[in-house]
């Protein structure tokens, strides 16, 4: 798909009526959306968690539950909390509308559908979601390096760990610390230190397409490495280490920058794997890298002292 053809917003319709689903498909067929239909509250909640659609069209009266309970569960789950929900109902009761809006619905569409109104309300909800996502992403970017910030890292790592555990796929985390960065700042000044951070960030974001590089704080960075065991992630880290070491600075040809790396694998954690344990294991490996000479990659192993991989 080209950059000029953005991904279609995903819309999930939860309604126990086949007729309503056919009507929705007919009325919204010219909209640039991917419409998915389910007929029960249980399936709706499951699909919402699995696909995280941009918008849910939710009937109030469902065979196995009611829309208010479904909405309450969506808003109580961090994975689905931010999905926009439009209630769709034949009810004209003002209190139903008020209750739905109070629970977090963004709009209310009556049955039978007015085609023009339905399309306008769906477009409006999707437009608002897009704007909110843009604002949220801006708030999650580090202003200096342009990488994702610590808040985004914490949220993304939680989702990646949950997904890896659910699907049985590997997941690794790399922590990176620029060596002797404070001395660099003290000697050459903060503008040069900022330049070093920007160059390091550009290297870390230039790895595998699926990796997620973030600024962890100060001179520390983190890279989430999906679908990779520790040894593969250590190879990624070693490539980053080597590239950082090879950077030359035209105005300061004598300066050489290096970085230390700690790597941990979700499968190598003791007990129930958690994002916190993964970070702690990578941090312990990074500590060994720093204290054993810097400018190296150290990989944590289960129930063993972290071992050096490269550098």
C-alpha positions as CSV (number, residue, x, y, z in Angstrom):
1,X,0.0,0.0,0.0
2,X,1.4,3.4,-1.0
3,X,1.9,6.3,1.4
4,X,-0.9,8.1,-0.5
5,X,-3.4,5.3,0.4
6,X,-3.7,5.4,4.2
7,X,-4.9,2.3,6.1
8,X,-8.7,2.2,6.3
9,X,-10.2,2.8,9.7
10,X,-11.6,-0.4,11.3
11,X,-15.2,-0.3,12.4
12,X,-16.8,-3.1,14.5
13,X,-20.6,-3.5,14.5
14,X,-22.0,-5.4,17.6
15,X,-25.7,-6.2,17.0
16,X,-27.8,-9.4,17.3
17,X,-29.7,-8.6,14.1
18,X,-28.6,-10.0,10.7
19,X,-30.8,-7.4,9.1
20,X,-29.0,-4.5,10.9
21,X,-25.6,-5.9,9.7
22,X,-26.9,-6.1,6.1
23,X,-28.2,-2.5,6.4
24,X,-25.0,-1.2,7.8
25,X,-23.0,-2.8,5.0
26,X,-25.3,-1.3,2.5
27,X,-25.4,2.1,4.0
28,X,-21.7,2.4,4.6
29,X,-20.4,0.6,1.5
30,X,-19.1,3.8,0.0
31,X,-17.2,4.9,3.1
32,X,-13.5,4.2,3.3
33,X,-13.7,1.8,6.2
34,X,-13.2,-1.9,7.0
35,X,-16.5,-3.0,8.6
36,X,-16.5,-6.2,10.7
37,X,-19.7,-7.6,12.2
38,X,-20.4,-9.8,15.3
39,X,-23.7,-10.7,16.9
40,X,-23.0,-11.2,20.6
41,X,-21.5,-9.2,23.4
42,X,-19.0,-11.9,24.1
43,X,-17.7,-12.0,20.5
44,X,-17.8,-8.2,20.4
45,X,-15.5,-7.9,23.5
46,X,-13.2,-10.6,22.2
47,X,-12.8,-9.0,18.7
48,X,-12.4,-5.6,20.2
49,X,-9.5,-6.8,22.3
50,X,-7.9,-8.7,19.4
51,X,-8.2,-6.0,16.7
52,X,-8.7,-2.7,18.6
53,X,-10.9,-1.1,16.0
54,X,-11.1,2.7,15.6
55,X,-14.9,2.7,16.1
56,X,-17.6,0.4,17.5
57,X,-21.2,0.6,16.5
58,X,-22.9,-0.9,19.5
59,X,-26.6,-2.0,19.9
60,X,-28.1,-1.4,23.4
61,X,-30.3,-4.6,23.3
62,X,-28.2,-7.7,22.8
63,X,-29.3,-11.3,23.4
64,X,-26.5,-12.2,25.8
65,X,-26.0,-8.8,27.5
66,X,-26.9,-5.2,27.0
67,X,-24.9,-2.4,25.4
68,X,-24.3,-0.5,28.6
69,X,-22.5,-3.5,30.2
70,X,-20.4,-4.0,27.0
71,X,-19.5,-0.3,27.0
72,X,-18.6,-0.4,30.7
73,X,-16.3,-3.4,30.1
74,X,-14.7,-1.7,27.1
75,X,-13.9,1.4,29.1
76,X,-12.6,-0.7,32.0
77,X,-10.0,-2.5,29.9
78,X,-6.9,-0.5,29.1
79,X,-6.6,-2.3,25.7
80,X,-10.0,-1.1,24.6
81,X,-10.5,2.0,26.7
82,X,-9.8,4.5,23.9
83,X,-12.0,3.0,21.2
84,X,-14.8,5.4,20.1
85,X,-18.3,3.9,20.6
86,X,-21.5,5.0,18.9
87,X,-24.7,3.5,20.4
88,X,-27.1,2.3,17.8
89,X,-30.6,1.7,19.1
90,X,-34.3,1.9,18.3
91,X,-34.8,3.4,21.8
92,X,-35.9,7.0,21.9
93,X,-35.5,7.2,25.7
94,X,-33.6,10.3,26.7
95,X,-32.2,8.5,29.7
96,X,-30.7,5.7,27.5
97,X,-28.9,8.4,25.6
98,X,-27.7,10.1,28.7
99,X,-26.6,6.9,30.3
100,X,-24.6,5.9,27.2
101,X,-22.9,9.2,27.0
102,X,-22.1,9.2,30.7
103,X,-20.5,5.7,30.3
104,X,-18.2,7.1,27.5
105,X,-20.1,6.7,24.2
106,X,-19.2,9.5,21.7
107,X,-22.6,9.5,19.9
108,X,-26.0,7.9,19.5
109,X,-27.7,6.8,16.2
110,X,-31.3,5.8,16.1
111,X,-32.9,3.0,14.2
112,X,-34.1,2.9,11.5
113,X,-31.0,4.6,10.1
114,X,-31.1,7.9,8.2
115,X,-28.3,7.2,5.7
116,X,-26.9,10.7,5.6
117,X,-26.9,11.1,9.4
118,X,-25.3,7.6,9.9
119,X,-22.5,8.4,7.5
120,X,-21.9,11.9,9.0
121,X,-21.8,10.5,12.6
122,X,-19.4,7.7,11.6
123,X,-17.1,10.2,9.7
124,X,-17.2,12.6,12.7
125,X,-16.3,9.9,15.2
126,X,-13.4,8.6,13.0
127,X,-12.2,12.2,12.4
128,X,-12.1,12.8,16.2
129,X,-10.3,9.5,16.8
130,X,-7.7,10.5,14.2
131,X,-7.1,13.9,15.8
132,X,-6.9,12.4,19.3
133,X,-4.4,9.8,18.1
134,X,-2.3,12.5,16.5
135,X,-2.3,14.5,19.8
136,X,-1.5,11.4,21.8
137,X,1.4,10.5,19.5
138,X,2.8,14.0,19.8
139,X,2.7,13.7,23.6
140,X,4.5,10.4,23.4
141,X,7.5,11.7,21.3
142,X,10.8,12.8,22.7
143,X,11.3,16.4,21.7
144,X,15.1,16.2,21.1
145,X,15.6,12.8,19.4
146,X,12.1,12.3,17.8
147,X,12.0,8.8,19.3
148,X,9.1,7.5,21.3
149,X,9.4,8.6,25.0
150,X,9.3,6.6,28.3
151,X,5.5,6.8,28.6
152,X,5.1,5.3,25.1
153,X,7.7,2.6,25.9
154,X,5.9,1.5,29.1
155,X,2.6,1.3,27.3
156,X,3.9,-0.4,24.2
157,X,6.0,-2.9,26.2
158,X,3.0,-3.9,28.2
159,X,1.1,-4.6,24.9
160,X,4.0,-6.4,23.3
161,X,4.5,-8.7,26.4
162,X,0.8,-9.5,26.5
163,X,0.8,-10.3,22.7
164,X,3.9,-12.4,23.0
165,X,2.5,-14.4,25.9
166,X,-0.9,-14.8,24.1
167,X,0.6,-16.0,20.8
168,X,3.6,-17.9,22.2
169,X,6.1,-15.7,20.3
170,X,9.5,-14.5,21.4
171,X,10.2,-11.0,22.6
172,X,13.4,-9.3,23.7
173,X,14.4,-5.9,25.0
174,X,17.6,-3.9,24.5
175,X,18.7,-1.2,26.9
176,X,21.5,1.1,25.7
177,X,23.5,3.6,27.6
178,X,26.0,6.1,26.1
179,X,29.3,5.7,27.8
180,X,30.8,8.5,29.9
181,X,28.1,10.9,28.6
182,X,28.3,13.3,31.5
183,X,32.0,13.8,30.9
184,X,31.2,14.4,27.3
185,X,28.7,17.1,28.2
186,X,31.1,18.7,30.7
187,X,34.0,18.8,28.3
188,X,32.3,19.8,25.0
189,X,29.0,21.4,26.2
190,X,25.4,20.4,26.1
191,X,24.8,21.3,22.4
192,X,27.4,18.7,21.4
193,X,25.8,16.3,23.9
194,X,22.4,16.8,22.2
195,X,24.0,16.2,18.8
196,X,25.4,12.9,20.1
197,X,22.0,11.9,21.4
198,X,20.4,12.7,18.1
199,X,23.0,10.7,16.1
200,X,22.6,7.7,18.5
201,X,18.8,7.9,18.1
202,X,19.1,7.9,14.3
203,X,21.2,4.7,14.5
204,X,18.9,2.9,16.9
205,X,15.8,3.7,14.8
206,X,17.5,2.4,11.7
207,X,17.5,-1.2,12.6
208,X,14.8,-3.8,11.8
209,X,11.5,-2.4,10.6
210,X,9.5,-4.1,13.4
211,X,11.8,-2.9,16.2
212,X,10.6,0.0,18.4
213,X,13.3,2.5,19.6
214,X,12.5,4.8,22.5
215,X,14.4,7.3,24.6
216,X,14.4,5.7,28.1
217,X,15.7,8.8,29.8
218,X,18.9,11.0,29.8
219,X,21.5,9.1,27.8
220,X,19.7,5.8,27.9
221,X,17.6,4.2,25.2
222,X,15.4,1.2,24.9
223,X,14.6,-1.0,21.8
224,X,11.8,-3.4,21.9
225,X,12.7,-6.4,19.6
226,X,9.6,-8.4,18.7
227,X,9.8,-12.0,17.4
228,X,13.4,-12.4,18.5
229,X,15.2,-14.4,21.2
230,X,18.0,-12.9,23.2
231,X,20.8,-14.1,20.9
232,X,19.1,-12.5,17.8
233,X,18.4,-9.3,19.8
234,X,22.1,-9.3,20.9
235,X,23.1,-9.4,17.2
236,X,20.8,-6.3,16.6
237,X,22.4,-4.6,19.6
238,X,25.9,-5.4,18.4
239,X,25.2,-3.8,15.0
240,X,24.0,-0.7,16.8
241,X,27.1,-0.7,19.0
242,X,29.4,-1.0,16.1
243,X,27.7,1.8,14.1
244,X,27.8,4.2,17.1
245,X,31.5,3.5,17.7
246,X,32.2,4.3,14.0
247,X,30.6,7.7,14.0
248,X,33.1,10.5,13.3
249,X,32.6,14.1,14.3
250,X,34.0,16.6,11.7
251,X,34.6,19.4,14.2
252,X,36.0,17.0,16.9
253,X,38.0,14.3,15.0
254,X,39.6,13.0,18.1
255,X,36.2,12.2,19.8
256,X,34.9,8.7,19.8
257,X,31.6,7.8,21.2
258,X,30.7,4.3,22.5
259,X,27.7,2.7,24.1
260,X,26.9,-0.3,26.3
261,X,24.0,-2.6,25.8
262,X,22.0,-5.0,28.0
263,X,19.7,-7.6,26.4
264,X,17.0,-9.7,27.9
265,X,14.5,-12.3,26.6
266,X,10.9,-12.7,27.8
267,X,11.4,-16.5,27.9
268,X,14.4,-16.3,30.2
269,X,12.6,-14.6,33.1
270,X,12.0,-16.3,36.4
271,X,8.3,-16.9,37.4
272,X,5.5,-15.2,35.5
273,X,6.9,-12.9,32.7
274,X,6.1,-9.2,33.2
275,X,7.2,-6.0,31.5
276,X,8.8,-5.0,34.8
277,X,10.9,-8.2,35.0
278,X,12.0,-7.8,31.4
279,X,13.2,-4.3,32.0
280,X,15.0,-5.3,35.2
281,X,16.7,-8.2,33.5
282,X,17.9,-6.0,30.6
283,X,19.0,-3.4,33.1
284,X,21.0,-5.9,35.1
285,X,22.8,-7.0,31.9
286,X,23.4,-3.4,31.0
287,X,25.0,-2.9,34.5
288,X,27.4,-5.7,33.8
289,X,28.3,-4.2,30.4
290,X,29.0,-0.9,32.1
291,X,31.0,-2.3,35.0
292,X,33.0,-4.8,32.9
293,X,34.6,-2.3,30.6
294,X,31.8,-0.5,28.6
295,X,31.3,-0.5,24.8
296,X,29.9,-4.1,24.7
297,X,26.7,-6.1,24.6
298,X,25.8,-8.3,27.5
299,X,22.9,-10.7,27.3
300,X,21.0,-12.0,30.3
301,X,20.4,-15.7,30.6
302,X,17.9,-17.5,32.8
303,X,19.1,-18.3,36.3
304,X,22.7,-17.3,35.3
305,X,24.8,-14.2,35.6
306,X,24.5,-12.2,32.3
307,X,27.1,-13.1,29.8
308,X,28.9,-11.0,27.3
309,X,27.9,-11.5,23.7
310,X,30.0,-9.0,21.8
311,X,32.1,-5.9,22.0
